[in-house]
Amino acid sequence: MIFQKTKIKGLYIIVPEIKADKRGYFTRIFCKDELEKNGINFDIKQSNLSLTIKKNTIRGLHFQKNSKSEAKIVRCLRGEIYDVAVDLRKNSPTYRQWLSVKLNNDNKKMLLIPKGFAHGFKTLTDNCEAEYFMSEFYDPEESFGVRWDDPLLNINWPNNNPFLNERDASWPLLIEK
């Protein structure tokens, strides 16, 4: 596994090393030893799978607060997504900065998102399946979000007029302080 550092501390793009032959390929998608060698402590508490049927759909921007703050490893199993992570760590020098990466079955990339980040994605194709490894159990009492189109974040989402569910469309805006 190759861990590519990004401009935001703690946020990594993970590129699996693929061993291919005439049968197909083999790769690791999670290895606690390799994470620890890169200074990352990540225990999987929950694994989630989402199917998003319609292209141009946004899921997010989601996060959990307080003791339920979670790290995530996200990958796209089918289709292609524009994956976004937003630094919401108030004491971070990259507070409110975001990073995007295209994840799909062809590039097999994964995004490792540390605690204190909001996460979301926009589907670039129909029928996208995304898999998430979570470092914390889901707690609806600590589940929050930020508006996908928050002007303080100014995320450069591809295309306009996304499809959102009511919950994601109504998350609050960040307030400048």
Secondary structure, 3 states (H helix, E strand, C coil): CEEEECCCCCCEEEECCCEEECCEEECCCCCHHHHHHCCCCCCCCEEEEEEECCCCEEEEEEEECHHHCCCEEEEEEECEEEEEEEECCCCCCCCCCEEEEEEECCCCCEEEECCCEEEEEEECCCCEEEEEEECCCCCHHHEEECCCCCCCCCCCCCCCCCECCHHHHCCCCCCCC
